[in-house]
């Protein structure tokens, strides 16, 4: 929606730190939807196409990850990918495991 010659970008997910692998949905995201995420620490943006539905407050992949890769959020290792994950994929217990155990 234009505003005085500028385009206002509506984000649907937030990424805590530049370099994190996942963002958190701020509302439900539909499969196939092109969505924008905002990096909270820098204000930068990233756009991905959702590969599956992502419920409110769940994770969406910002970067491609391969099985065995560490998954970062908050600038910290929070999980290990148990399968290949493409940008825009729903990230949950079906494709990552906790890095704590």
Helices and strands as residue ranges (DSSP letters): E 2-3, E 6-7, E 13-15, E 22-25, E 34-39, E 45-49, E 59-61, E 70-73, E 76-81, E 90-91, E 96-98
